[in-house]
Amino acid sequence: MNIEVRYYSKSGNTKKIADAIAKQAGISAKPIHEPMQGKVDILFLGTGLYAFDIDPELKKYILTLNPANIKKVVVFSTAAIVKSAYEKTKKYLQDQGLTVSDAEYHCPGHYMILRTGRPNSDDIKKAEQFAKSIINSL
Ligand SMILES: Cc1cc2nc3c(=O)[nH]c(=O)nc-3n(C[C@H](O)[C@H](O)[C@H](O)COP(=O)(O)O)c2cc1C
């Protein structure tokens, strides 16, 4: 079983969640520019939300993903205000022909005076539980 974790993170919030997920899979989370080897069973893909959308760099990255090499994408996200970046991210992934899991993980992420201290230890614990449930279902 080949699991990969990639993230787009401007200020490190989403990276914290990516690291927690990767730890459960016994691998390292990597930023999106790091290439993936061979066929991937699950790609955990994480992002923050910026100006009500995902960053143009992540959109460009999604266009490089080959659906023939990736069985399923599991989205995780952080944001200061919105409830999740899942729907936005899912749309770009599906437009690229990728299969996106219905399961997603989201938690608040610190931005300016909002959501101070998030993700916190509880957010990390929940991300670990989420990753475990996905991995155990394979
Ligand atoms: C330029 C910018 C724009 C943002 N726009 C939004 C937004 O539209 N909605 C929202 O909920 N959060 C917004 N945020 C907050 C981020 O989504 C939040 O801080 C997230 O945790 C950032 O993740 P990162 O540290 O992994 O980049 C914005 C943050 C930045 C830096």
The ligand as an SDF file (V2000), in Angstrom:
LIG
                    3D

 31 33  0  0  0  0  0  0  0  0999 V2000
   -3.7880   35.7820    2.1980 C   0  0  0  0  0  0  0  0  0  0  0  0
   -4.7260   35.0100    3.0960 C   0  0  0  0  0  0  0  0  0  0  0  0
   -6.0730   34.9420    2.7810 C   0  0  0  0  0  0  0  0  0  0  0  0
   -6.9530   34.2130    3.6020 C   0  0  0  0  0  0  0  0  0  0  0  0
   -8.2810   34.1280    3.2650 N   0  0  0  0  0  0  0  0  0  0  0  0
   -9.1180   33.3560    4.0190 C   0  0  0  0  0  0  0  0  0  0  0  0
  -10.4940   33.1780    3.6390 C   0  0  0  0  0  0  0  0  0  0  0  0
  -10.9600   33.6800    2.6190 O   0  0  0  0  0  0  0  0  0  0  0  0
  -11.2880   32.4130    4.4360 N   0  0  0  0  0  0  0  0  0  0  0  0
  -10.8130   31.8090    5.5810 C   0  0  0  0  0  0  0  0  0  0  0  0
  -11.5680   31.1200    6.2580 O   0  0  0  0  0  0  0  0  0  0  0  0
   -9.5010   31.9590    5.9530 N   0  0  0  0  0  0  0  0  0  0  0  0
   -8.6640   32.7000    5.1950 C   0  0  0  0  0  0  0  0  0  0  0  0
   -7.3400   32.8200    5.5520 N   0  0  0  0  0  0  0  0  0  0  0  0
   -6.8500   32.1090    6.7430 C   0  0  0  0  0  0  0  0  0  0  0  0
   -6.1840   30.8050    6.3900 C   0  0  0  0  0  0  0  0  0  0  0  0
   -7.0310   29.9460    5.6560 O   0  0  0  0  0  0  0  0  0  0  0  0
   -5.7450   30.0850    7.6630 C   0  0  0  0  0  0  0  0  0  0  0  0
   -4.8600   30.9000    8.3910 O   0  0  0  0  0  0  0  0  0  0  0  0
   -5.1040   28.7410    7.3200 C   0  0  0  0  0  0  0  0  0  0  0  0
   -4.9450   28.0000    8.5020 O   0  0  0  0  0  0  0  0  0  0  0  0
   -3.7720   28.9650    6.6500 C   0  0  0  0  0  0  0  0  0  0  0  0
   -3.1170   27.7400    6.5080 O   0  0  0  0  0  0  0  0  0  0  0  0
   -1.5430   27.6560    6.2910 P   0  0  0  0  0  0  0  0  0  0  0  0
   -0.8830   28.2050    7.5220 O   0  0  0  0  0  0  0  0  0  0  0  0
   -1.3200   26.2210    6.1090 O   0  0  0  0  0  0  0  0  0  0  0  0
   -1.2360   28.4800    5.0770 O   0  0  0  0  0  0  0  0  0  0  0  0
   -6.4600   33.5590    4.7570 C   0  0  0  0  0  0  0  0  0  0  0  0
   -5.0860   33.6410    5.0670 C   0  0  0  0  0  0  0  0  0  0  0  0
   -4.2290   34.3410    4.2520 C   0  0  0  0  0  0  0  0  0  0  0  0
   -2.7590   34.3880    4.6070 C   0  0  0  0  0  0  0  0  0  0  0  0
  1  2  1  0
  2  3  1  0
  2 30  2  0
  3  4  2  0
  4  5  1  0
  4 28  1  0
  5  6  2  0
  6  7  1  0
  6 13  1  0
  7  8  2  0
  7  9  1  0
  9 10  1  0
 10 11  2  0
 10 12  1  0
 12 13  2  0
 13 14  1  0
 14 15  1  0
 14 28  1  0
 15 16  1  0
 16 17  1  0
 16 18  1  0
 18 19  1  0
 18 20  1  0
 20 21  1  0
 20 22  1  0
 22 23  1  0
 23 24  1  0
 24 25  2  0
 24 26  1  0
 24 27  1  0
 28 29  2  0
 29 30  1  0
 30 31  1  0
M  END
$$$$
